[in-house]
Amino acid sequence: MVVGSMLHINGKPTVHFSCKSNHDRPSYIPKPTAVKMTTITTTTITTAPSILQPYWASLQADIEAHLKHVMPYKDPLVVFEPMHHLVFSAPRTTVPALCLAAGELLSGDRHQAMAAASALVLLLAANHTHEQIPSKPKPKPMSRPKSNTMSFRAFSPGIELMTGDGLIPFGFELLSRSCDSVQENSDRVLRVMIEISRAVGSKGLIDAQYKKKLLSESDGGESCHVERIMDIMEKNEGGLHACGASCGAVLGGGSEEEIERLRKFGFYVGMIQGMVNEGFWEEVEVVKDLAFKELQYFKDNNRDVDAISSFIIHV
């Protein structure tokens, strides 16, 4: 059975942060009361401060090297130059790196999950590109903007829109290329495609962006209930990291229990990052404990969890 997105009811890898859950939030999770809407950021995913930790830097370097290999500069440059720029200039996130880390934890070979990690980079870059495109044209400036202006764009909004559209199918193409003649591997790749589609789709990241947009357009001085922000976190940081970890676990040959435990671990990693960004410090410690509990299962089964645990230790 293909495991659904973070919002599926059975085995939902969350501690019911959302007010829309069918269950009450457990009493052992501290619940913030309110937060100012000015804390809502416009970035899809905020890069963790510790992304340049040695292990994460190694994972990121491998992903970027793979992408440069499968997406070389070639003719027509009018197509591939903007692709390179938009992919490698997009904000880094820990989602693809967590995908490799999960695969490496289970199989000992991070490259088994390389296609999924690369696809995640492409889809998140496409999403970031679309998010940055102006919703309506701005009047032309009377004079040439300064070189350090924040409004500088390497390519026109039209080129960015079309290039972003092209990155999405290319990401799934990379995944399909990773299939081989072994049926088991093909089934795993198909499962990963569904996982990613749901995480970045209309019930995942897109829904989070829509809700975040509504909050950002509200009066910044007005208070909003924290449940609304936690709901956004679940589908944004939490859902994307859960997707990355579960995809790595699937391609690493994990059992259903291992896949679900790493899905929960990824969800907690994402929620921790979101909580840090919003200043929910008391809740961070609780969720860190939950993340470590998921890793304890692998440690008890003689897995080396030191590397992957850096995703929560250094936050």
Protein Blocks (a to p, Z undefined) as FASTA:
>chain_A
ZZddfkbmghpacehlafkbcbdcdfklccdfbdcfklpcfbfbacdfklmgmklmmmmm
mmmmmmmmmmccdddfklmmmmmmmmmmpccdfklmmmmmmmmmmnopaklmmmmmmmmm
mmmmmmmmmmmpcfbdcdddfbdcdfkbckbcfbdfklmmmmmmmmmmmmmmmmmmmpcf
blklmmmmmmmmmmmmmmmmmklmmmmmmmmmmmmmmcfkbccdfklmmmmmmmmmmmmm
mmmmmmmmmmnopafklmmmmmmmmmmmmmmmmmmmnopaklmmmmmmmmmmmmmmmmmn
opafklmmmmmmmZZ
